[in-house]
Amino acid sequence: DKGTYPFYMLKEIDEQPNVMRRLAQVYLSETGEPVISDKLLNSMKQADRIYIVGAGTSYHAGLVGKRLFENMTQTPTEVHISSEFAYEQPILSKKPFFIFLSQSGETADSREVLVNVNAGGYESLTITNVQNSTLSREATYTLLLHAGPEIAVASTKAYTAQIAIEAILAKALGEADNQIVAQRFDVRHQLGLVATGIQAIVDEKKKIEDLAKSSFLNTPNAFYIGRGIDWSVSLEAALKLKEISYVQAEGFASGELKHGTIALIEKGTPVIGLITQEKTAGLTRSNLQETMARGAHILTIVSESLAKPGDDIILPDVDELMTPLLSVVPTQLIAYYTSLNKGLDVDKPRNLAKSVTVE
Ligand code: F6R
């Protein structure tokens, strides 16, 4: 039931602070330590490489997961689009461990990979929102997203829930291996900051609604740019805008723009910079300037500690590895309001189904 909400998508965006709190309750002990089964941890500890597999938004959550696992566990982590992995399997390491990300647990492309993984005798974990779904039944282990039903076709709270679980899992695994980054990472504190941070952003949605109206309503195209983890989020931000508001959008590594794509920038083209990482903030800002010099209409989504006068959307500060949980939220709202203002059916965009059960 969507209650007083006009669309499920907005309700699901607003639910994200609660989802973060619920995950902390479900997966952390009273002292804030991850509660993950020994069996799963031991199985992952033996792995020399993690392979994350998913489609669409789940693939994008995997891209963030790679940064979490590599930073906290020092285990090389690859992220793959399931429909590609299924027929062009990469050369596997000696002891691979597979993580399937799937909100529905029914995505045929991902299942095709899992069938091959099982045939190879490898262990796997499915992170899904749906208990007893196909991918959950067929994988060795399951962790549930506890996000509540996601009805809108455009995935929002499943993406943030997937990232939060990846953070908890990376912390558990890194700590079990005495990795200093994991030991220092206070996951409970961070999830608390994230919950309050998302709340602060959704409480200010009027501002984002106005921005969507002034900058996205009449544009045929738009670019999200960023580096590192911000680039990963820019891909998800662009997908949201494409699928529900039909604006042709690209998520781009900001340093790569000048190697060709900058030719697409015209007077008024919206270019949104995601800036949450100290070491690349200045570079992304210069890349934004380069597009502005070609007429782009630039906007910024910036962590508070990196903010400058004139920035458009300021995000409360959290650990740099957790920033996707905040930076994605304004982009979800930009997509939502652009779709709404165009009079489109936000929850049921054309040509799309909630769960894709064909390859
Ligand atoms: C985008 C979206 C899709 C799904 C993709 C995978 O908003 O919803 O890109 O993320 O079809 O679905 P799951 O996660 O159910 O495997």
Boltz pocket constraint, residues with backbone or C-beta under 6 A from the ligand:
constraints:
  - pocket:
      binder: B
      contacts: [[A, 55], [A, 56], [A, 57], [A, 58], [A, 59], [A, 101], [A, 102], [A, 103], [A, 104], [A, 105], [A, 106], [A, 107], [A, 110], [A, 153], [A, 154], [A, 155], [A, 156], [A, 239], [A, 243], [A, 353], [A, 354], [A, 355], [A, 356]]
      max_distance: 6.0
